[in-house]
Amino acid sequence: MEREVGLLAVSDAANQREYQICANCVMDTSDSMIVFDEKGICDHCHNYYESIEPSWKPGSPEARAELAAMVSKLKSYGEGKDYDCIIGLSGGVDSSYLAYYAKEVLGLRPLLFSCDTGWNLNVAVNNIERIARGLDCELYTEIVNWNEMRDLQLAFFKSQVPYQDIVQDHVIFAALYNFAVKRGIKYTLTGANYSTECVREPNEWVYQNDIRMLKDIHARYGKAPLSSLPLCGMFKNHLYYRYVKGMKAYRPLNLIPYTKKDAIDTLHDKFGWEPYTNKHFESVFTRFYEGYWLIEKFGYDKRRAHFSSLILTGQMTREEALSKLAEPAYDPKLAQEDMEYVAKKLGLTKAEFEAMMSEPNKTYRDYKNQSGMIAAAVKVAQLVGMEKRNYR
């Protein structure tokens, strides 16, 4: 008998196979679709060496020419306007370094955009303010309706799916794009990059921006109408915004030599920027979700993908990654305090949250979804070279 995991079908026997970890990176069989060769090297590594590394040449003459063309286009577009582009600023290393590089090195005039979903840690807020003030850039912060945000996040926890970050990511992304359209800003710069993200988390860990699933989960478990919460589905983003409004996103960090350590050092020296414990730990919610809930309930540790990216790009040794993985993602005592805080903020007791956490796990397949259309869109993106990472 077969069952669906991610966007592909695998046998139950395959999901019960003997544990194995890649001999080159630290991805393992918690990715149920992982494939190993005769040397024990996984398909994530092969994908990097065969599909990404050969054509990814940051700092090369071709990359510099592409970057110069992008800058020229944005500056030409920005003539007579207040801004050349917009950058979503989370306070994390990638978006913070991108803001610095765009303004100080490329000479662009970005509008910085931040979205307050109600969960940011003080370190993230301080980092955002330091970057905006240090660069003398205008910062717009959108504060979402907390009652609606809380209701949708609680609905997702009740749904028992792994991808609890969909709600926050979707709202932040939608708020940025909706705002850009409202302000008439066509170009977005994003901190997405191969240097720290060349290994994509498996689809069973991190599902896509599926607004149909989001709405179905809310219809089943939510209570408050989502009348003001920013939403933006696949078609609105990829068709209406792109082809009607002419919006386009650029990834400058893929064109320049970019390493996490150098970026952190630069940001700290220039702005007093403070690093986080792990990637995406700028929020109480994501810290608890990625560092405890996802690991304890599903056995998915996103650090494996994050560290594997750094291993493949020469920024971390496999031994260093294994040593870090042997330790909890963050302090267990703080994790319990975070659980109590998250539960209370969502209107639950800690006991109620723990009871909810113990219920049977589900996937997007248990809800209405657009997985077929998303898979088709990804195939098109892979064919035209817009997506080179493993997707399954």
Phi, psi and omega per residue, in radians:
M1 nan 2.406 -3.129
E2 -1.900 2.635 3.042
R3 -2.336 2.797 -3.071
E4 -1.576 2.303 2.991
V5 -2.299 2.257 -3.044
G6 1.083 -2.312 3.133
L7 -1.860 0.147 -3.086
L8 -2.215 2.699 3.118
A9 -1.611 2.381 3.059
V10 -2.353 2.740 -3.122
S11 -1.389 2.705 3.079
D12 -1.040 -0.619 -3.130
A13 -1.084 -0.674 -3.138
A14 -1.119 -0.610 -3.135
N15 -1.319 -0.247 -3.141
Q16 -1.877 0.289 -3.080
R17 -1.186 2.900 -3.129
E18 -1.123 2.506 -3.123
Y19 -1.060 2.435 3.078
Q20 -2.616 2.501 3.084
I21 -2.146 2.536 -3.117
C22 -1.048 2.472 3.137
A23 -1.403 -0.134 -3.080
N24 -1.982 -0.728 3.069
C25 -2.037 -2.708 -3.138
V26 -2.161 0.307 3.000
M27 -1.238 2.532 -3.067
D28 -2.456 -2.955 -3.058
T29 -1.319 0.102 2.906
S30 -1.198 -0.304 2.856
D31 -1.554 1.761 -2.979
S32 -1.152 -0.294 -3.109
M33 -1.724 0.054 -3.076
I34 -1.082 2.511 3.140
V35 -2.174 2.346 3.137
F36 -1.972 2.517 3.042
D37 -1.516 -3.041 -3.069
E38 -1.161 -0.299 3.099
K39 -1.666 0.029 3.126
G40 1.441 0.284 3.119
I41 -1.656 2.350 -2.979
C42 -1.494 2.931 -3.114
D43 -1.253 -0.354 3.038
H44 -1.121 -0.731 3.113
C45 -1.145 -0.807 3.136
H46 -1.074 -0.675 3.122
N47 -1.087 -0.714 3.127
Y48 -1.127 -0.862 -3.067
Y49 -1.197 -0.521 -3.051
E50 -1.725 -0.561 -3.022
S51 -1.921 -0.468 -3.062
I52 -1.817 -0.981 -3.020
E53 -1.003 -0.730 -3.079
P54 -1.049 -0.568 -3.078
S55 -1.876 -0.089 -3.134
W56 -1.678 1.810 -3.069
K57 -2.216 1.252 -3.118
P58 -1.061 2.348 3.127
G59 1.468 -0.076 3.130
S60 -1.266 2.867 3.086
P61 -0.946 -0.673 3.135
E62 -1.167 -0.721 3.138
A63 -1.173 -0.702 3.118
R64 -1.118 -0.666 3.117
A65 -1.159 -0.713 3.120
E66 -1.138 -0.697 3.120
L67 -1.146 -0.739 3.134
A68 -1.101 -0.694 3.127
A69 -1.137 -0.692 3.107
M70 -1.109 -0.811 -3.138
V71 -1.076 -0.767 3.131
S72 -1.058 -0.731 -3.135
K73 -1.135 -0.769 -3.121
L74 -1.187 -0.705 3.121
K75 -1.167 -0.665 3.096
S76 -1.120 -0.746 3.107
Y77 -1.102 -0.634 -3.050
G78 -1.414 -0.098 -3.140
E79 -1.038 2.208 -3.140
G80 1.412 0.003 3.131
K81 -1.961 2.907 3.137
D82 -1.297 -0.509 -3.045
Y83 -2.437 2.690 3.029
D84 -1.566 -0.480 -3.013
C85 -2.889 3.091 3.085
I86 -2.237 2.489 3.134
I87 -2.224 2.200 3.029
G88 -1.338 2.109 -3.055
L89 -1.968 1.969 3.142
S90 -1.664 -0.289 -3.007
G91 1.656 -0.107 3.082
G92 -1.342 3.004 -3.021
V93 -1.152 -0.753 -3.066
D94 -1.132 -0.885 -3.108
S95 -1.213 -0.586 3.129
S96 -1.185 -0.780 3.128
Y97 -1.163 -0.662 3.105
L98 -1.044 -0.773 3.126
A99 -1.054 -0.792 3.107
Y100 -1.052 -0.859 -3.061
Y101 -1.142 -0.701 -3.139
A102 -1.099 -0.769 -3.071
K103 -1.403 -0.912 -2.970
E104 -1.474 -0.559 -3.089
V105 -1.712 -0.804 -3.102
L106 -1.522 -0.258 3.108
G107 1.284 0.433 3.113
L108 -1.489 2.898 3.136
R109 -2.066 1.404 -3.092
P110 -1.466 2.591 2.883
L111 -1.617 2.228 3.131
L112 -1.598 2.376 -3.072
F113 -2.206 2.249 3.101
S114 -2.181 2.511 3.127
C115 -2.090 2.108 -3.134
D116 -1.657 1.844 -3.134
T117 -1.655 0.049 3.096
G118 1.703 0.088 -3.037
W119 -2.139 -0.152 -3.008
N120 -1.027 2.419 3.018
L121 -1.354 2.767 3.135
N122 -1.031 -0.595 -3.127
V123 -1.098 -0.641 3.114
A124 -1.203 -0.792 3.120
V125 -1.043 -0.780 3.136
N126 -1.123 -0.708 3.119
N127 -1.093 -0.747 3.121
I128 -1.053 -0.808 -3.124
E129 -1.152 -0.684 3.131
R130 -1.099 -0.770 -3.127
I131 -1.138 -0.842 -3.112
A132 -1.085 -0.780 -3.123
R133 -1.212 -0.754 -3.118
G134 -1.136 -0.540 3.141
L135 -1.602 -0.141 -3.070
D136 0.980 0.796 3.107
C137 -1.882 2.563 3.057
E138 -1.233 2.377 3.124
L139 -2.090 2.194 3.038
Y140 -1.922 2.207 3.112
T141 -1.984 2.125 3.092
E142 -1.710 2.196 3.113
I143 -1.793 2.028 -3.066
V144 -1.407 2.825 3.125
N145 -1.176 1.964 -3.024
W146 -1.165 -0.673 -3.126
N147 -1.039 -0.712 3.120
E148 -1.260 -0.716 3.122
M149 -1.082 -0.824 3.139
R150 -1.050 -0.770 -3.092
D151 -1.114 -0.725 -3.129
L152 -1.229 -0.692 3.119
Q153 -1.179 -0.680 3.090
L154 -1.123 -0.689 3.098
A155 -1.055 -0.696 -3.141
F156 -1.171 -0.700 3.081
F157 -1.085 -0.713 3.128
K158 -1.153 -0.457 -3.116
S159 -1.260 -0.338 3.088
Q160 1.213 0.349 3.075
V161 -1.484 2.708 -3.111
P162 -1.209 -0.597 -2.890
Y163 -1.489 1.178 -3.125
Q164 -1.238 -0.254 3.135
D165 -1.370 -0.160 -3.129
I166 -0.986 -0.759 -3.057
V167 -1.063 -0.944 -3.097
Q168 -1.126 -0.778 3.138
D169 -1.081 -0.747 -3.119
H170 -1.110 -0.800 -3.106
V171 -1.124 -0.750 3.132
I172 -1.116 -0.815 3.134
F173 -1.085 -0.816 -3.127
A174 -1.128 -0.718 3.135
A175 -1.066 -0.750 3.141
L176 -1.092 -0.878 -3.068
Y177 -1.232 -0.695 3.105
N178 -1.097 -0.700 3.135
F179 -1.173 -0.743 -3.138
A180 -1.047 -0.737 3.115
V181 -1.123 -0.748 3.140
K182 -1.069 -0.651 -3.127
R183 -1.549 -0.021 3.117
G184 1.257 0.534 3.128
I185 -1.752 2.063 -3.011
K186 -1.500 -0.470 -2.963
Y187 -1.987 2.311 3.117
T188 -2.024 2.389 2.985
L189 -1.830 2.292 -3.130
T190 -2.092 2.581 -3.136
G191 -1.457 0.086 3.099
A192 -1.009 2.417 -3.058
N193 -2.780 2.734 3.092
Y194 -1.364 -0.482 -3.042
S195 -1.011 -0.707 -3.123
T196 -2.011 -0.005 -3.051
E197 -2.438 0.545 -3.096
C198 -1.295 -0.326 3.044
V199 -1.794 1.946 -3.138
R200 -1.430 2.378 3.068
E201 -1.053 2.442 3.128
P202 -0.988 2.653 -3.091
N203 -1.061 -0.505 3.128
E204 -1.231 -0.362 3.060
W205 -1.526 -0.805 -3.016
V206 -2.318 1.762 -3.121
Y207 -1.432 2.951 -3.032
Q208 -1.457 3.078 3.112
N209 -1.281 1.429 -3.059
D210 -1.858 1.702 -3.050
I211 -1.226 -0.447 3.102
R212 -1.156 -0.766 3.087
M213 -1.127 -0.760 -3.139
L214 -0.979 -0.816 -3.110
K215 -1.218 -0.610 3.130
D216 -1.192 -0.742 3.102
I217 -1.080 -0.732 3.125
H218 -1.167 -0.655 3.130
A219 -1.110 -0.589 -3.101
R220 -1.419 -0.677 -2.972
Y221 -2.083 -0.234 -3.097
G222 -1.504 2.935 -3.140
K223 -2.243 -0.671 -3.055
A224 -1.517 2.358 3.070
P225 -1.083 2.413 3.123
L226 -1.582 1.227 -3.023
S227 -1.472 -0.425 -3.087
S228 -2.217 -0.133 -3.107
L229 -1.168 2.285 -3.130
P230 -1.096 2.235 3.100
L231 -2.316 2.579 3.136
C232 -2.773 1.869 -3.117
G233 -1.416 3.087 -3.084
M234 -1.039 -0.762 -3.079
F235 -1.237 -0.674 3.118
K236 -1.103 -0.715 -3.114
N237 -1.300 -0.944 -2.994
H238 -1.431 -0.364 -3.131
L239 -1.912 -1.101 -3.053
Y240 -1.138 -0.903 -3.102
Y241 -1.162 -0.684 -3.071
R242 -1.336 -0.851 -2.998
Y243 -1.662 -0.429 3.095
V244 -1.614 -0.811 -3.124
K245 -1.569 -0.204 3.089
G246 1.293 0.406 -3.114
M247 -1.343 2.585 3.103
K248 -2.585 2.476 3.107
A249 -1.880 2.395 3.102
Y250 -2.016 2.664 3.128
R251 -2.135 1.341 -3.067
P252 -1.061 -0.525 -3.081
L253 -1.128 -0.353 3.082
N254 -1.323 -0.227 -3.060
L255 -1.766 -0.145 -3.070
I256 -2.133 2.714 3.001
P257 -1.097 2.080 -3.037
Y258 -2.449 2.095 3.051
T259 -2.241 2.613 -3.074
K260 -1.072 -0.793 -3.099
K261 -1.093 -0.826 -3.134
D262 -1.094 -0.678 3.126
A263 -1.114 -0.785 3.128
I264 -1.078 -0.779 3.137
D265 -1.073 -0.758 -3.137
T266 -1.109 -0.799 -3.111
L267 -1.146 -0.692 3.130
H268 -1.157 -0.783 -3.106
D269 -1.165 -0.677 -3.047
K270 -1.523 -0.550 -2.997
F271 -2.240 -0.079 -3.049
G272 1.273 0.379 -3.130
W273 -1.079 2.482 -3.120
E274 -1.958 2.319 3.128
P275 -1.331 2.832 3.088
Y276 -1.790 2.912 3.137
T277 -1.063 -0.811 3.134
N278 -2.450 2.877 3.069
K279 -0.968 2.337 3.113
H280 1.315 0.180 -3.107
F281 -1.558 0.493 3.106
E282 -1.414 -0.087 -3.067
S283 -2.228 2.477 3.059
V284 -1.020 -0.722 -3.095
F285 -1.110 -0.904 -3.096
T286 -1.197 -0.571 3.081
R287 -1.070 -0.802 -3.134
F288 -1.255 -0.758 -3.103
Y289 -1.101 -0.890 -3.092
E290 -1.355 -0.631 -3.021
G291 -1.496 -0.295 -3.099
Y292 -2.382 -1.061 -2.995
W293 -1.020 -0.866 -3.097
L294 -1.150 -0.654 -3.135
I295 -1.250 -0.832 -3.062
E296 -1.247 -0.652 -3.059
K297 -1.498 -0.649 -3.039
F298 -2.049 -0.281 -3.095
G299 1.390 0.309 3.140
Y300 -1.779 2.083 3.138
D301 -1.981 1.834 -3.079
K302 -1.076 -0.372 3.118
R303 -1.015 -0.491 3.136
R304 -1.049 -0.776 3.120
A305 -1.236 -0.738 -3.130
H306 -1.082 -0.828 -3.120
F307 -1.189 -0.650 -3.136
S308 -1.105 -0.644 3.068
S309 -1.056 -0.763 -3.126
L310 -1.214 -0.586 3.081
I311 -1.122 -0.841 -3.084
L312 -1.139 -0.533 -3.130
T313 -1.686 0.211 3.003
G314 1.327 0.402 -3.109
Q315 -1.823 -0.102 -3.139
M316 -2.691 2.518 3.057
T317 -1.514 2.763 3.103
R318 -1.095 -0.634 3.140
E319 -1.119 -0.731 3.095
E320 -1.075 -0.741 -3.138
A321 -1.118 -0.770 3.129
L322 -1.094 -0.668 3.124
S323 -1.120 -0.742 3.124
K324 -1.176 -0.675 -3.128
L325 -1.199 -0.403 3.111
A326 -1.249 -0.276 3.112
E327 -1.778 2.687 3.062
P328 -1.018 2.657 -3.132
A329 -1.022 -0.604 2.992
Y330 -2.749 3.006 -2.988
D331 -0.910 2.146 -3.109
P332 -1.009 -0.629 3.113
K333 -1.138 -0.738 3.100
L334 -1.163 -0.597 3.107
A335 -1.069 -0.717 3.108
Q336 -1.186 -0.655 3.074
E337 -1.148 -0.692 3.102
D338 -1.122 -0.682 3.118
M339 -1.048 -0.789 3.132
E340 -1.100 -0.696 3.137
Y341 -1.161 -0.817 -3.137
V342 -1.084 -0.799 3.139
A343 -1.023 -0.853 -3.124
K344 -1.079 -0.719 -3.134
K345 -1.160 -0.513 3.097
L346 -1.531 -0.035 3.097
G347 1.562 0.421 -3.125
L348 -2.139 2.807 2.938
T349 -1.478 2.872 3.100
K350 -1.091 -0.657 3.126
A351 -1.121 -0.717 3.107
E352 -1.130 -0.678 3.139
F353 -1.167 -0.747 3.135
E354 -1.118 -0.634 3.094
A355 -1.143 -0.720 3.116
M356 -1.134 -0.674 -3.125
M357 -1.155 -0.445 -3.091
S358 -1.516 -0.063 -3.135
E359 -1.265 2.825 -3.069
P360 -1.014 2.447 3.128
N361 -1.274 2.610 3.094
K362 -2.343 3.012 3.070
T363 -2.275 3.115 3.119
Y364 -1.063 -0.376 3.138
R365 -1.129 -0.312 3.127
D366 -1.460 0.007 -3.095
Y367 -2.363 2.826 3.044
K368 -1.022 2.435 -3.066
N369 -2.692 3.000 3.108
Q370 -2.037 0.575 -3.018
S371 -1.045 -0.652 3.141
G372 -1.101 -0.802 3.134
M373 -1.195 -0.640 3.113
I374 -1.131 -0.756 3.131
A375 -1.078 -0.720 3.118
A376 -1.124 -0.719 3.135
A377 -1.121 -0.688 3.126
V378 -1.144 -0.703 3.120
K379 -1.065 -0.721 3.089
V380 -1.100 -0.783 3.134
A381 -1.070 -0.632 3.111
Q382 -1.228 -0.662 3.138
L383 -1.126 -0.636 -3.119
V384 -1.625 0.053 3.053
G385 1.485 0.166 -3.138
M386 -1.381 -0.430 3.117
E387 -2.288 2.068 -3.092
K388 -2.018 -0.094 -3.100
R389 -1.453 2.779 3.031
N390 -0.971 2.380 3.072
Y391 -2.383 2.087 3.113
R392 -2.791 nan nan
